[in-house]
Every structure is written in structure tokens, then in C-alpha cells.
Amino acid sequence: MPARTIASSGLGLVDRFAGGAIIAAMAAMVVVVSLQVLLRYAFNTSLDWAEDIARLLFVWSIFLAIPLGVKQGSHIAIELLTSRLPPPARTFLVRVMALGCAALMALVCYQSALLTVQQWDEFMPTLNVTAALFMMPVAFGAAHSALHFTALALSGAPPKMQVAAE
């Protein structure tokens, strides 16, 4: 089996895992926030940890979703110049920009991993867990995005842009 096929299937597996984690995080966030609203308005009480958990789940879901947007080409793009270039120049530009984005995501991953280590001894105010849990999804999302940008640089073919309905 060629290395590119193995890498592609491995990246697909990471994508599926991220998609499942996003669904689980969003579902848990909805449950926690709904329970908090119910307790506050129906029983005049609240959960001390609900806001921290909801914020943590939101951060995880957002940073795990960014690479999936990269894969689908659903992030904002300005094609004023590139759409007018001949196909070989467009492919070259896609590869160069994807390599630059992969390098930037690798740097973000590295820096957020350093911040995760630095924050490991800090704890969240209402939970007995490390505050570094807020930086971990940044590192994971950046690493995952770097893999997608690297795959884009190797293929040279950008994904079809998704146009939002107005």
C-alpha cells in the first residue's frame, strides 16, 4: 500500500474521531447549559461548575472543527487574483500557500503545547482540573490543520469552496 494512501486513510481516521468528539462535546454542552437554566429558573439554584464546563466544551468543539473546515475548503477565501491565473500558476500558488499555512499551524501547535505545559499546574476555579485543558485543543486543532494543509500542498488541488446561501 503506498505511503500516500496510508497517510490519507490515517488522516481520515483522525477526521472521523474529531467529528465524533465535536458531536459529543456539543451534546454535552447543550445538556449542561440546559440543566443549568432549568436549575436556575425552576429551582432557584445552580451548578458552580456548569459555566466552566460549557466554556471548555465550546473551546474543544471549535478547535477540533477548524481542521475539518480546512479539509472541506469552507473557510473564507478571497479568489479575486487566483481565479484569473492559468491552472499551472494556480496549482503552484495553492501548494505554496498550503505549505505556508502548514508551517504556521505547526508553529501554533508548538507554542500552544508550550503554554499547555506552563499552565499544567494552574487549576480552574470551580473544578479540580488543570486550566491547560483550554490550550490542549489549540495544539490538537493546529496539528490536525497542519496535516490537512500538508495534504493540500501535496495534492495541489484545493477543495471546492462551499458558497453560503444568501
N, C-alpha and C positions, 0 to 999 in steps of 0.2 A: 504494500500500500504506500503510495507516495506521501512524502512528508507534508505537502500542502493539504492533502485530503485529511490526514490525521489532525493537523492543526485546525482545519476548518471544522471538523466534527468535534474537536475539543472545545473550540470557541462556541459552537452551537450548544454544547452541553452547559457551558458557563452561562450562555444566554437563557436557556431554559431554567436553570437554577435561579438566576436573577429575577426572571419573570415570576416564578413561584414565590420567591422571597418578597417581591413587591406586593403581590396579591395578599400574602399573609400579613405583611406589615400594615397595608391599608385596611384590611378587615379588622385587625386588632385595634388599630387607631379608631375606627368607627365605633367599635364596641366600647372601648374605654371612654371616649368622649360622650357617647350616648348614655352610658351608665352614669357618668359624672353629671350630665344635665338632669337625668332622672332623679338622682340622689339630691341634687341641689334644689330643684324646684318642687319635687314631690315630698321629700323627707327632710328638707332644710339641713342637710349635712353634705359632706363632700369627701372625696378621696384625696389625701395630701399628695399622692404620687401621680395622679392622673395627668396633670399638665406636663410633667417631665417625661412620662412615658409616651404621651401623644406627640410631643415635640421630637423625641428621639425616634419614634417610628416614622414620623414625617421626613426627618432628615435621611434616614436609611432608605426610605422608598424613593426619594428624589435622586439621591446619588447612585442608587442601583439602576434607576431608569435612564439616566443620561446616556450610558453606552448603547442602550437599545435604540435610542433616538439617533445616535451616530450611525448605527448599523442601517437603519431604515432611511436615513437622509431626511429626517423630519425636523431638524434644527434649521433655524433661519439661515438662508444663503442669499447672497447678492450675486446675480449672474449677468449683470449688465455687460461686463467685459468678456467673461468666459464663454457666453453663449454665441459670441461673434467670432471666436477663434476657430481655426480649422481643427478637425478632430485630433491630429497628432499633437498639436500645441496644447489643446485642452487636456488630453491624457497626461502629457508631461506636467502641466500645471497641477492637475489633480494629485499626481504622485508626489510632487514637491511639497504641496500644501499638506497632504496627509502625513508625510514624514515630519514636517514641522509640527503638526498637531500631535503626532505620536511622541515626539521629543518633549513637547510642553506637558503632555499628560504624564509622561514618565517623571518629569521634574515635580509636578504637583503631587504625584504618588509618593515620591521620595520625601518631600517636605512634610506632607501630611503624616507619613509614617514617623518622621522625627517628632512631630507635635504629639502624636499618639503616645510615643514613649515618654515624652516630657510630662504629659498630663496624666499618666497612668496612676500616680499617687493621689490625684485630686478626686474627690468624690462628689456626686450630685447631692444637692441639699436634702431631698426627700427620699432618696433611695440609697441603699448601701452598695452602689456600683460605681465604677470609675467614670469620670467625665470624659475620658478618652474615647468612650463609645460614640461620641459625637464626631470625632475625627476619623475613626476607622472606616466609615462608609465613603469618606472623601478619598482615602487611599484605594479602597477596593474599586470605586467607580472610575477613578483616574487610571488605574492599571487596566481595567476592562476596556475603557475607552482607548487606551494606547494600543491594545491588541486589535481593536476594530480599525483604528487609523492605520496600523501597520498592514492589516489585510487589505485595506483600501489602496495603500501605496503599492502593494504587490500586484493587485489586480489592475489598477489604473482606471477602473470603470466605476464612476460614482453611482450610488444607488439612485433610483428615480426619486426625485423630490416629490414630496407629498404636498399638494396645494390645498390649503384650507378653504372651505366654502365661505363665502361672504354673506 
